[in-house]
Amino acid sequence: MWKCKGIVRGSVVELPGDVPLRDGMEVEVRVSREQMARLAFEQILKNPIRTFVGIDEVIEEDKRDRETRWDKGNDQ
């Protein structure tokens, strides 16, 4: 497997002209960790937590999440 870098423009991935891809080839596109971190940070800034969240709320949310996964048989 080899890698090359491209850029997205208008939901289309543009690759360098010398990339030897043929019609019908299966490809995999991954977003870099740096880009994912930047996107996550942007989402956090757009949707800040405006109320106090204490440890009790965090524990209760985790408990509900675990119970949901357990009910579905996906406890991990």
Secondary structure, DSSP 8 states (H G I E B T S, - for coil): ------EEETTEEE--TT----TT--------HHHHHHHHHHHHHHS---S---HHHHHHHHHHHHHHHHHTT---
